[in-house]
């Protein structure tokens, strides 16, 4: 039973990591690439680490794998958000087919208040 669960977690984790890598190559701009990389790779790494915890169900490996997965789930989205915000502030160009830019009005108001 553990072998089947380990295999399922490894296959799903590898699939999510493959989707993340394809997203990095195929997406048109920095912001969509970051979204693809953050969401899919976080879930893929989490599945891989859970597979390690299931496979080596010992008191030394399991909690470390779960703690590492939790750390990745907490830090990767926050880091991506901060990088994306910094990229927006320094005006990294959006994709030419971007329909809405909801942040522009907030940054324009903040710039007017500074002046």
C-alpha positions as a Python dict, from the first residue, in 0.01 Angstrom:
ca = {
    (1, 'X'): (0, 0, 0),
    (2, 'X'): (280, 242, 86),
    (3, 'X'): (450, 169, -245),
    (4, 'X'): (136, 262, -439),
    (5, 'X'): (86, 583, -244),
    (6, 'X'): (453, 673, -285),
    (7, 'X'): (435, 609, -659),
    (8, 'X'): (116, 814, -693),
    (9, 'X'): (269, 1107, -503),
    (10, 'X'): (591, 1091, -705),
    (11, 'X'): (404, 1078, -1036),
    (12, 'X'): (176, 1366, -941),
    (13, 'X'): (469, 1569, -807),
    (14, 'X'): (671, 1509, -1122),
    (15, 'X'): (368, 1602, -1333),
    (16, 'X'): (322, 1931, -1150),
    (17, 'X'): (693, 2009, -1182),
    (18, 'X'): (674, 1932, -1555),
    (19, 'X'): (375, 2164, -1588),
    (20, 'X'): (570, 2435, -1404),
    (21, 'X'): (868, 2398, -1634),
    (22, 'X'): (648, 2408, -1944),
    (23, 'X'): (479, 2718, -1803),
    (24, 'X'): (815, 2888, -1758),
    (25, 'X'): (901, 2828, -2121),
    (26, 'X'): (561, 2898, -2276),
    (27, 'X'): (427, 3196, -2082),
    (28, 'X'): (476, 3537, -2246),
    (29, 'X'): (586, 3767, -1964),
    (30, 'X'): (745, 3770, -1620),
    (31, 'X'): (421, 3787, -1424),
    (32, 'X'): (254, 3489, -1589),
    (33, 'X'): (576, 3290, -1569),
    (34, 'X'): (597, 3357, -1197),
    (35, 'X'): (238, 3243, -1149),
    (36, 'X'): (304, 2918, -1334),
    (37, 'X'): (629, 2854, -1155),
    (38, 'X'): (501, 2932, -808),
    (39, 'X'): (174, 2743, -805),
    (40, 'X'): (269, 2428, -990),
    (41, 'X'): (621, 2389, -855),
    (42, 'X'): (506, 2442, -495),
    (43, 'X'): (248, 2169, -531),
    (44, 'X'): (495, 1944, -714),
    (45, 'X'): (765, 1983, -451),
    (46, 'X'): (507, 1926, -178),
    (47, 'X'): (395, 1600, -340),
    (48, 'X'): (754, 1486, -378),
    (49, 'X'): (832, 1558, -13),
    (50, 'X'): (517, 1381, 101),
    (51, 'X'): (625, 1081, -107),
    (52, 'X'): (955, 1084, 84),
    (53, 'X'): (765, 1098, 414),
    (54, 'X'): (543, 805, 313),
    (55, 'X'): (829, 594, 177),
    (56, 'X'): (1066, 640, 471),
    (57, 'X'): (804, 639, 745),
    (58, 'X'): (1053, 693, 1024),
    (59, 'X'): (1052, 944, 1304),
    (60, 'X'): (1359, 1119, 1161),
    (61, 'X'): (1255, 1159, 797),
    (62, 'X'): (877, 1210, 807),
    (63, 'X'): (857, 1524, 1020),
    (64, 'X'): (1148, 1683, 834),
    (65, 'X'): (983, 1620, 498),
    (66, 'X'): (649, 1757, 619),
    (67, 'X'): (818, 2060, 777),
    (68, 'X'): (1010, 2126, 455),
    (69, 'X'): (691, 2101, 249),
    (70, 'X'): (520, 2340, 489),
    (71, 'X'): (810, 2582, 464),
    (72, 'X'): (790, 2575, 85),
    (73, 'X'): (412, 2627, 93),
    (74, 'X'): (455, 2930, 319),
    (75, 'X'): (755, 3099, 160),
    (76, 'X'): (726, 3040, -216),
    (77, 'X'): (402, 3238, -270),
    (78, 'X'): (522, 3523, -50),
    (79, 'X'): (855, 3543, -232),
    (80, 'X'): (682, 3535, -571),
    (81, 'X'): (447, 3812, -462),
    (82, 'X'): (735, 4032, -349),
    (83, 'X'): (933, 3968, -667),
    (84, 'X'): (628, 4040, -882),
    (85, 'X'): (554, 4360, -694),
    (86, 'X'): (914, 4475, -727),
    (87, 'X'): (907, 4396, -1098),
    (88, 'X'): (587, 4598, -1137),
    (89, 'X'): (732, 4893, -947),
    (90, 'X'): (1039, 4907, -1171),
    (91, 'X'): (801, 4885, -1469),
    (92, 'X'): (884, 4549, -1619),
    (93, 'X'): (668, 4549, -1933),
    (94, 'X'): (343, 4357, -1933),
    (95, 'X'): (245, 4126, -2216),
    (96, 'X'): (105, 4328, -2508),
    (97, 'X'): (-226, 4137, -2491),
    (98, 'X'): (-281, 4213, -2123),
    (99, 'X'): (-642, 4323, -2083),
    (100, 'X'): (-647, 4479, -1737),
    (101, 'X'): (-388, 4649, -1521),
    (102, 'X'): (-558, 4684, -1184),
    (103, 'X'): (-242, 4801, -1006),
    (104, 'X'): (-182, 5107, -1225),
    (105, 'X'): (-440, 5326, -1051),
    (106, 'X'): (-306, 5236, -707),
    (107, 'X'): (50, 5324, -802),
    (108, 'X'): (-55, 5644, -976),
    (109, 'X'): (-240, 5755, -661),
    (110, 'X'): (63, 5673, -446),
    (111, 'X'): (291, 5871, -678),
    (112, 'X'): (56, 6172, -668),
    (113, 'X'): (50, 6163, -289),
    (114, 'X'): (429, 6169, -278),
    (115, 'X'): (444, 6484, -490),
}
